[in-house]
Amino acid sequence: MAQIKRVPLNKQVMAGILEILRTGDYKEGDQIPTEKEFATSLGVGRNSIREAMKALTLADIIEAIPGKGTFLRIKAVEIMMRPDGILDVIHSVSLKELMQVRKIFEVETAGLAAEMAATNQKGLEAFKAAWKKLNQTLKENNDCTEEGYEYHRAIVELSGNALLKKLLNPVWEELRLARKFAPIVGKEQFEVEREFHDKIFHAIVDQNPEEAKRIMREHLEATEKEWHRMWTDRS
């Protein structure tokens, strides 16, 4: 295999690892090469390999067992066949890039929605309805990806800005993908999500732009920290 020269954590590194796994006659449960071995095969640094393997772990392609090694969790052929698999991640933005955009986009949108809450009655009612559905889903500890989309779409609709509406879908598609590999799990995490969204809801309804932006920013920062913890724990 041709070496990949001086490539940081990027699509080529992950694609190279996947190609090794796919063509190396590995079976489910087999131990796979070490970071050092992958780095030698691909001609890149171990930090790049380590970051790529974190993504593979989150995607349930591999599993790292302390003191034993790293093992393949699925059949090698499935790596290239799964429509919702890790190849989606290769073509996606990084979680860091996603969170950077969300902080720019969602924080200011929340503030604008709060400013418009007094005059956009139709948008306000739709936002209230979206929060009611999301709130119930979070209370039941169920997957809330779609309800979350409707909640954030309602915030954008309430803002009244046509361009923001166009920007929402590509951002949310990246978030949907991220949630596949970093889902909300556990009663405590669902409650944290519920509390943040409840506070955002009330700040917007109370027509308090600065408070809405502050809480949205805190929510996104907490989400970023949780994702970082999940990556660290699974590495």
PAZAPA-4460 file (N, C-alpha, C; in steps of 0.05 Angstrom, whole numbers, plus 32768, in hexadecimal, padded with zeros to 4 digits):
% residues 235
    n_x    n_y    n_z   ca_x   ca_y   ca_z    c_x    c_y    c_z   seq   type   mol
   8011   7FE8   8000   8000   8000   8000   8012   8019   8000     1      M     A
   800B   802B   7FEF   801A   8044   7FEE   8018   8053   8008     2      A     A
   802E   805F   8010   802E   806D   8029   8020   8088   8026     3      Q     A
   8014   8092   803D   8008   80AC   803E   801B   80BE   804C     4      I     A
   8024   80D3   803F   8039   80E3   804B   802E   80FB   8059     5      K     A
   8037   80FF   8072   8032   8116   8082   8014   811D   8083     6      R     A
   8003   810A   8089   7FE6   810F   808A   7FDD   810F   80A7     7      V     A
   7FD1   8124   80B0   7FC7   8125   80CB   7FAD   8114   80CC     8      P     A
   7F9E   8117   80E2   7F85   8109   80E3   7F73   8112   80CC     9      L     A
   7F6E   8102   80B9   7F5E   810A   80A2   7F53   80F1   8094    10      N     A
   7F46   80F7   807E   7F38   80E1   8070   7F4A   80CC   8065    11      K     A
   7F62   80D3   805C   7F74   80C0   8051   7F7E   80AC   8066    12      Q     A
   7F84   80B6   807E   7F8E   80A4   8093   7F78   808F   809A    13      V     A
   7F60   8098   809E   7F4B   8086   80A6   7F45   8072   808F    14      M     A
   7F45   807C   8077   7F40   806B   8060   7F56   8056   805D    15      A     A
   7F6F   805E   8064   7F85   804B   8063   7F82   8035   8077    16      G     A
   7F7A   803C   8090   7F75   8028   80A4   7F5F   8015   809C    17      I     A
   7F49   8020   8092   7F33   800F   8089   7F3B   7FFC   8073    18      L     A
   7F4B   8006   8061   7F54   7FF4   804B   7F65   7FDD   8056    19      E     A
   7F76   7FE3   806A   7F86   7FCE   8076   7F74   7FB9   8083    20      I     A
   7F60   7FC3   8091   7F4E   7FB0   809F   7F3D   7FA0   808B    21      L     A
   7F35   7FAD   8075   7F24   7FA0   8062   7F33   7F8A   8052    22      R     A
   7F4C   7F8F   804C   7F5B   7F7D   803B   7F6D   7F6A   804B    23      T     A
   7F6E   7F6D   8065   7F81   7F5E   8075   7F77   7F43   807F    24      G     A
   7F60   7F39   8075   7F55   7F20   807D   7F4F   7F1F   809B    25      D     A
   7F46   7F36   80A7   7F3F   7F37   80C3   7F22   7F2D   80C6    26      Y     A
   7F1E   7F1F   80DC   7F03   7F16   80E3   7EFA   7F25   80FC    27      K     A
   7EE0   7F25   8100   7ED4   7F32   8118   7EE1   7F25   8131    28      E     A
   7EEB   7F37   8142   7EF8   7F2D   815B   7F16   7F2B   8159    29      G     A
   7F21   7F2E   8141   7F3E   7F2C   813D   7F4C   7F45   8148    30      D     A
   7F64   7F41   8152   7F74   7F58   815A   7F7F   7F65   8141    31      Q     A
   7F7F   7F80   8141   7F88   7F8E   8129   7FA4   7F9A   812F    32      I     A
   7FB1   7FA5   811B   7FCC   7FB0   8120   7FCB   7FC7   8135    33      P     A
   7FE2   7FCB   8140   7FE5   7FE1   8154   7FE7   7FFC   8146    34      T     A
   7FE5   8011   8156   7FE9   802C   814B   8004   802E   813C    35      E     A
   8019   8023   8148   8034   8024   813D   8035   8016   8122    36      K     A
   8027   7FFF   8120   8027   7FF0   8108   8018   7FFE   80F2    37      E     A
   8001   8009   80F9   7FF1   8019   80E5   8002   8031   80DC    38      F     A
   800F   803E   80EF   801F   8056   80E8   8035   804F   80D4    39      A     A
   8042   8038   80D9   8057   802F   80C7   804C   8028   80AB    40      T     A
   8035   801A   80AB   802A   8012   8091   8021   802A   8080    41      S     A
   8017   803F   808E   800C   8056   807F   801F   806D   807D    42      L     A
   8036   806B   808C   8049   8081   808B   8041   809A   8097    43      G     A
   8031   8099   80AD   8027   80B1   80BB   802E   80AE   80D8    44      V     A
   802B   80C4   80E7   8031   80C4   8103   801C   80B5   8114    45      G     A
   8023   80AD   812B   8011   809D   813C   7FFA   80AE   8146    46      R     A
   7FFE   80C8   8149   7FE7   80D9   8152   7FD1   80D9   813D    47      N     A
   7FD8   80D9   8124   7FC3   80D8   810F   7FB5   80BD   8110    48      S     A
   7FC3   80A7   8114   7FB7   808D   8116   7FA5   808C   812F    49      I     A
   7FAE   8097   8145   7F9F   8096   815E   7F84   80A4   815B    50      R     A
   7F84   80BB   814E   7F6B   80CA   814A   7F58   80BB   8138    51      E     A
   7F63   80AF   8123   7F52   809F   8110   7F46   8087   811E    52      A     A
   7F55   807B   8130   7F4C   8063   813E   7F37   806A   8153    53      M     A
   7F38   8083   815D   7F22   808C   816F   7F08   808D   8160    54      K     A
   7F09   8097   8147   7EF1   8098   8137   7EE6   807C   8131    55      A     A
   7EF9   806A   812B   7EF1   804E   8125   7EE4   8041   813E    56      L     A
   7EEE   8048   8155   7EE3   803E   816E   7EC7   8048   8172    57      T     A
   7EC3   8062   816E   7EA9   806D   8172   7E95   8062   815E    58      L     A
   7E9E   8059   8147   7E8D   804E   8133   7E88   8030   8137    59      A     A
   7E93   8025   814D   7E91   8009   8153   7E9D   7FF7   813E    60      D     A
   7EB2   8001   8130   7EC1   7FF0   811E   7ED6   7FE0   812D    61      I     A
   7EE3   7FED   8140   7EF7   7FE0   8150   7EF2   7FE5   816E    62      I     A
   7EFF   7FD6   817F   7EFC   7FD8   819C   7F18   7FD5   81A9    63      E     A
   7F1F   7FE9   81B9   7F39   7FE7   81C7   7F34   7FDC   81E3    64      A     A
   7F42   7FC6   81EA   7F40   7FBA   8204   7F5B   7FBE   8212    65      I     A
   7F5A   7FCE   8228   7F73   7FD4   8237   7F82   7FBB   823E    66      P     A
   7F9C   7FBB   8238   7FAD   7FA5   8240   7FAD   7F8E   822C    67      G     A
   7F9B   7F8F   8218   7F99   7F79   8205   7F9E   7F81   81E8    68      K     A
   7F93   7F98   81E1   7F97   7FA1   81C6   7F7D   7FAC   81BA    69      G     A
   7F7D   7FAF   81A0   7F66   7FBA   8192   7F5B   7FA4   817F    70      T     A
   7F40   7FA1   817F   7F34   7F8B   8171   7F1E   7F95   815D    71      F     A
   7F1A   7F86   8148   7F06   7F8C   8134   7EEB   7F83   813F    72      L     A
   7ED7   7F95   813E   7EBD   7F8F   8149   7EA9   7F85   8134    73      R     A
   7EAF   7F89   811A   7E9D   7F80   8105   7EAC   7F71   80F0    74      I     A
   7E9F   7F63   80DF   7EAC   7F55   80C9   7EB9   7F6A   80B6    75      K     A
   7ED0   7F63   80AD   7EDF   7F76   809C   7ECF   7F7F   8084    76      A     A
   7EC0   7F6D   8078   7EB2   7F75   805F   7E9C   7F8A   8065    77      V     A
   7E92   7F8A   807E   7E7D   7F9D   8085   7E87   7FBA   8086    78      E     A
   7EA1   7FBD   8089   7EAD   7FD7   808B   7EA6   7FE8   8072    79      I     A
   7EA7   7FDB   805B   7EA1   7FE9   8042   7E84   7FE7   803A    80      M     A
   7E74   7FD7   8047   7E58   7FD2   803F   7E44   7FE2   804F    81      M     A
   7E4B   7FE8   8068   7E38   7FF6   807A   7E31   8011   806F    82      R     A
   7E18   8017   8068   7E11   8031   805E   7E13   8047   8072    83      P     A
   7E11   8040   808C   7E12   8055   80A1   7E2C   8053   80B0    84      D     A
   7E40   8047   80A4   7E59   8040   80B2   7E6D   8056   80B2    85      G     A
   7E86   804E   80B7   7E9B   8061   80BB   7EA3   8070   80A2    86      I     A
   7E9C   8066   808B   7EA3   8075   8073   7E94   8090   8072    87      L     A
   7E7D   8092   8080   7E70   80AB   8083   7E82   80BF   8091    88      D     A
   7E90   80B5   80A6   7EA2   80C7   80B5   7EB8   80D1   80A4    89      V     A
   7EC2   80C0   8092   7ED8   80C8   8081   7ED1   80E1   8070    90      I     A
   7EB7   80E1   8068   7EAE   80F7   8057   7EA2   810E   8067    91      H     A
   7EA4   810C   8081   7E97   8120   8092   7EAC   8134   809D    92      S     A
   7EA2   8149   80AA   7EB4   815B   80B7   7EBB   814F   80D3    93      V     A
   7ECF   815A   80DF   7ED7   8151   80FA   7EC3   815C   810F    94      S     A
   7EC2   814F   8126   7EB1   8158   813B   7EB9   8174   8144    95      L     A
   7ED3   817A   8143   7EDD   8194   814B   7ED2   81A9   8138    96      K     A
   7ED3   81A4   811E   7EC8   81B6   810A   7EAA   81BA   810D    97      E     A
   7E9C   81A4   8113   7E7F   81A5   8117   7E79   81B7   812E    98      L     A
   7E87   81B4   8145   7E81   81C4   815C   7E88   81E1   8158    99      M     A
   7E9D   81E7   8149   7EA4   8202   8143   7E8D   8210   8134   100      Q     A
   7E82   8202   8120   7E6C   820E   8111   7E53   8210   8122   101      V     A
   7E4D   81FC   8132   7E35   81FE   8143   7E37   8215   8156   102      R     A
   7E4E   821B   8161   7E51   8231   8174   7E4C   824C   8166   103      K     A
   7E54   824E   814D   7E4F   8266   813E   7E31   8268   8136   104      I     A
   7E27   8252   812B   7E0C   8252   8120   7DF6   8252   8135   105      F     A
   7DF7   823F   8148   7DE1   823B   815A   7DE0   8250   8170   106      E     A
   7DF7   825A   8179   7DF7   826E   818E   7DE9   8287   8185   107      V     A
   7DF1   8291   816E   7DE6   82AA   8164   7DC9   82A6   815B   108      E     A
   7DC2   828E   8151   7DA7   8289   8149   7D94   8289   8161   109      T     A
   7D9D   827E   8177   7D8D   827E   8190   7D88   829B   8199   110      A     A
   7D9C   82AC   8197   7D98   82C8   819F   7D84   82D6   818D   111      G     A
   7D87   82D1   8173   7D75   82DE   8160   7D58   82D4   8164   112      L     A
   7D55   82BA   816A   7D3A   82AF   816F   7D2D   82BC   8187   113      A     A
   7D3D   82C1   819B   7D33   82CF   81B3   7D2A   82EB   81AD   114      A     A
   7D38   82F8   819B   7D31   8313   8193   7D16   8313   8183   115      E     A
   7D11   82FE   8174   7CFA   82FD   8163   7CE1   82F1   8171   116      M     A
   7CE5   82E6   8189   7CCF   82D8   8197   7CB7   82EA   819B   117      A     A
   7CBB   8303   819E   7CA4   8315   81A4   7C93   831B   818B   118      A     A
   7C9F   8318   8173   7C91   831F   815B   7C8A   8308   8149   119      T     A
   7C98   82F2   814B   7C93   82DA   813A   7C83   82C6   8149   120      N     A
   7C69   82CB   814B   7C58   82BA   815B   7C56   829E   8150   121      Q     A
   7C54   829B   8136   7C52   8281   8129   7C6B   8271   812F   122      K     A
   7C82   827E   812C   7C9B   8270   8132   7C9E   8268   814F   123      G     A
   7C94   8279   8161   7C96   8274   817D   7C85   825C   8185   124      L     A
   7C6D   825A   8179   7C5C   8243   817F   7C68   8229   8175   125      E     A
   7C74   822A   815D   7C82   8212   8152   7C99   820A   8164   126      A     A
   7CA8   821E   816E   7CBE   8218   8180   7CB4   820B   819A   127      F     A
   7C9E   8215   81A5   7C93   8209   81BD   7C8B   81EC   81B9   128      K     A
   7C7F   81E6   81A2   7C77   81CB   819B   7C8F   81B9   8198   129      A     A
   7CA4   81C3   818B   7CBC   81B3   8187   7CCA   81AC   81A2   130      A     A
   7CCA   81C0   81B4   7CD5   81BB   81CF   7CC5   81A6   81DE   131      W     A
   7CAB   81A7   81DC   7C9A   8194   81EA   7CA1   8177   81E1   132      K     A
   7CA5   8173   81C7   7CAC   8158   81BD   7CC8   8150   81C6   133      K     A
   7CDB   8163   81C4   7CF7   815C   81CC   7CF8   8157   81E9   134      L     A
   7CEB   8167   81F9   7CEB   8164   8216   7CE1   8148   821E   135      N     A
   7CCB   813F   8212   7CC0   8125   8218   7CD3   810E   8210   136      Q     A
   7CDF   8111   81F9   7CF2   80FD   81EF   7D0A   80FA   8202   137      T     A
   7D14   8111   820A   7D2B   8110   821D   7D24   8105   8238   138      L     A
   7D0C   810B   8241   7D03   80FF   825A   7D01   80E1   8259   139      K     A
   7CFA   80D7   8241   7CF8   80BA   823E   7D12   80AC   8237   140      E     A
   7D28   80BC   8236   7D43   80B2   8230   7D44   80A4   8215   141      N     A
   7D35   80AF   8202   7D35   80A4   81E7   7D46   80B4   81D4   142      N     A
   7D4F   80A8   81BE   7D5E   80B6   81AA   7D4E   80CF   81A1   143      D     A
   7D5B   80E6   81A2   7D4D   80FF   819D   7D58   810F   8185   144      C     A
   7D66   8100   8173   7D72   810D   815C   7D5E   811D   814C   145      T     A
   7D48   8110   8145   7D34   811E   8134   7D25   8134   8143   146      E     A
   7D1E   812E   815C   7D11   8143   816C   7D24   815B   8171   147      E     A
   7D3E   8154   8174   7D51   816A   8177   7D54   817B   815E   148      G     A
   7D52   816E   8147   7D53   817D   812E   7D3B   818F   812C   149      Y     A
   7D23   8185   8133   7D0B   8196   8131   7D0D   81AE   8145   150      E     A
   7D19   81A9   815C   7D1C   81BE   8170   7D2E   81D4   8165   151      Y     A
   7D45   81CC   815A   7D58   81E0   8150   7D4E   81ED   8136   152      H     A
   7D3F   81DE   8126   7D32   81E9   810E   7D1E   81FF   8116   153      R     A
   7D10   81F9   812C   7CFC   820C   8136   7D09   8226   8140   154      A     A
   7D21   8223   814C   7D30   823B   8154   7D38   824C   813C   155      I     A
   7D41   823E   8127   7D49   824C   810E   7D30   8259   8102   156      V     A
   7D1A   824B   8101   7D01   8256   80F6   7CF8   826F   8105   157      E     A
   7CFB   826D   8120   7CF3   8284   8131   7D05   829C   812C   158      L     A
   7D1E   8297   8125   7D30   82AE   811F   7D27   82BE   8107   159      S     A
   7D18   82B1   80F5   7D0E   82BF   80DE   7D23   82C5   80C8   160      G     A
   7D3B   82B9   80CB   7D50   82BE   80B7   7D51   82A8   80A2   161      N     A
   7D4B   82AF   808A   7D49   829B   8074   7D64   828D   806F   162      A     A
   7D7A   829B   8071   7D94   828F   806C   7D9B   827B   8081   163      L     A
   7D95   8281   809A   7D9A   826E   80B0   7D8B   8253   80AB   164      L     A
   7D73   8255   809F   7D63   823D   8099   7D73   822C   8085   165      K     A
   7D7F   8238   8072   7D8F   8229   805E   7DA8   821C   806A   166      K     A
   7DB3   8229   807E   7DCB   821F   808B   7DC6   8207   809E   167      L     A
   7DAD   8205   80A8   7DA8   81F1   80BC   7DAC   81D5   80B3   168      L     A
   7DA2   81CD   809C   7DA2   81B1   8094   7DBE   81A5   8091   169      N     A
   7DD1   81B3   8084   7DEC   81A7   8082   7DF9   81A4   809E   170      P     A
   7DF5   81B7   80AF   7E00   81B5   80CB   7DF3   819E   80D9   171      V     A
   7DD9   819B   80D6   7DCB   8185   80E5   7DD2   816A   80DA   172      W     A
   7DD7   8168   80C0   7DDF   814E   80B4   7DFA   8145   80C1   173      E     A
   7E0C   8158   80C5   7E25   8151   80D2   7E20   8148   80EF   174      E     A
   7E0D   8156   80FC   7E07   814F   8118   7DFA   8133   811A   175      L     A
   7DE9   812D   8107   7DDD   8112   8107   7DF2   80FD   8105   176      R     A
   7E05   8102   80F3   7E1B   80EF   80F0   7E2C   80EC   810A   177      L     A
   7E32   8103   8116   7E41   8103   812F   7E32   80F3   8144   178      A     A
   7E18   80F6   8145   7E08   80E9   815A   7E08   80CA   8157   179      R     A
   7E0E   80C1   813F   7E10   80A4   813B   7E28   8098   814B   180      K     A
   7E3D   80A8   814D   7E55   809F   815A   7E59   80AB   8175   181      F     A
   7E49   80BE   817D   7E4A   80CA   8197   7E2D   80CF   81A1   182      A     A
   7E1D   80BA   81A5   7E01   80BD   81AC   7DFE   80C6   81C9   183      P     A
   7DE6   80D1   81CF   7DDF   80D7   81EB   7DD9   80BC   81F8   184      I     A
   7DE7   80B6   820E   7DE3   809D   821C   7DE0   80A2   823A   185      V     A
   7DCF   8093   8247   7DCD   8095   8264   7DB9   80AA   826D   186      G     A
   7DAB   80A3   8282   7D96   80B5   828D   7DA1   80D1   8294   187      K     A
   7DB9   80D1   82A0   7DC5   80EB   82A8   7DCA   80FD   8290   188      E     A
   7DD5   80F2   827B   7DDB   8102   8263   7DC2   810C   8256   189      Q     A
   7DAD   80FB   8255   7D93   8105   824A   7D88   811C   825A   190      F     A
   7D8B   811B   8275   7D81   8130   8286   7D91   814A   8282   191      E     A
   7DAB   8147   827F   7DBC   815F   8279   7DB2   816C   8260   192      V     A
   7DAE   815C   824B   7DA4   8167   8231   7D89   8175   8235   193      E     A
   7D78   8168   8244   7D5D   8173   8249   7D5F   818E   8257   194      R     A
   7D6F   8190   826B   7D72   81A8   827B   7D7D   81BF   826A   195      E     A
   7D91   81B9   8259   7D9C   81CE   8248   7D86   81D9   8234   196      F     A
   7D78   81C6   8228   7D64   81CE   8214   7D4D   81DC   8221   197      H     A
   7D46   81D5   8239   7D31   81E3   8248   7D39   8200   824E   198      D     A
   7D52   8204   8256   7D5C   821F   825C   7D5D   8230   8243   199      K     A
   7D65   8223   822D   7D66   8232   8213   7D49   823A   820C   200      I     A
   7D37   8227   820F   7D1B   822C   8208   7D10   8244   8218   201      F     A
   7D14   8245   8232   7D0A   825A   8242   7D17   8275   823C   202      H     A
   7D31   8275   8236   7D3F   828E   8230   7D34   829A   8216   203      A     A
   7D2E   8289   8203   7D22   8292   81E9   7D06   829C   81ED   204      I     A
   7CF5   828D   81FB   7CDA   8294   8200   7CD8   82AE   8210   205      V     A
   7CEB   82B1   8223   7CEC   82C9   8234   7CF8   82E1   8225   206      D     A
   7CFF   82DD   820C   7D0A   82F3   81FB   7D24   82FF   8207   207      Q     A
   7D36   82ED   820F   7D4F   82F5   821B   7D66   82EB   8209   208      N     A
   7D6E   82FB   81F5   7D82   82F2   81E2   7D9D   82EA   81EE   209      P     A
   7DA7   82FB   8200   7DC1   82F5   820C   7DC1   82DB   821C   210      E     A
   7DAB   82D7   822B   7DA9   82BE   823B   7DA7   82A6   8228   211      E     A
   7D98   82A9   8213   7D95   8293   8200   7DB0   828B   81F4   212      A     A
   7DBF   82A0   81EC   7DDA   829A   81E1   7DED   828E   81F5   213      K     A
   7DEC   8298   820E   7DFD   828E   8223   7DF8   8270   8228   214      R     A
   7DDF   8269   822B   7DD8   824D   8231   7DDE   823B   8219   215      I     A
   7DD8   8244   8201   7DDE   8234   81E9   7DFC   822F   81E8   216      M     A
   7E0C   8243   81ED   7E29   8240   81ED   7E32   822C   8202   217      R     A
   7E27   822E   821A   7E2D   821B   822F   7E26   81FE   8227   218      E     A
   7E0E   81FC   821B   7E05   81E1   8212   7E19   81D5   81FE   219      H     A
   7E21   81E5   81EA   7E33   81DB   81D6   7E4F   81D4   81E1   220      L     A
   7E58   81E4   81F4   7E72   81DF   8201   7E70   81C5   8211   221      E     A
   7E5A   81C1   821E   7E56   81A8   822E   7E55   8190   821B   222      A     A
   7E48   8193   8205   7E46   817D   81F1   7E62   8176   81E6   223      T     A
   7E72   818B   81E1   7E8D   8186   81D6   7E9E   8178   81EB   224      E     A
   7E9C   817F   8204   7EAB   8172   8219   7EA2   8154   821C   225      K     A
   7E88   814F   821A   7E7E   8134   821C   7E88   8123   8205   226      E     A
   7E88   812E   81ED   7E92   811F   81D6   7EB0   8119   81DA   227      W     A
   7EBF   812D   81E3   7EDB   8129   81E8   7EE0   8113   81FD   228      H     A
   7ECF   8112   8212   7ED1   80FD   8226   7ECC   80E2   821A   229      R     A
   7EB8   80E0   8209   7EB1   80C6   81FC   7EC8   80BD   81EB   230      M     A
   7ED4   80CF   81DC   7EEB   80C7   81CB   7F02   80BD   81DC   231      W     A
   7F07   80CC   81F2   7F1D   80C4   8204   7F18   80A9   8211   232      T     A
   7F00   80A5   821A   7EF9   808B   8228   7EFB   8074   8215   233      D     A
   7EF5   8078   81FB   7EF4   8062   81E9   7F0F   805E   81DA   234      R     A
   7F22   8070   81DF   7F3C   806E   81D1   7F4D   8058   81DD   235      S     A
***
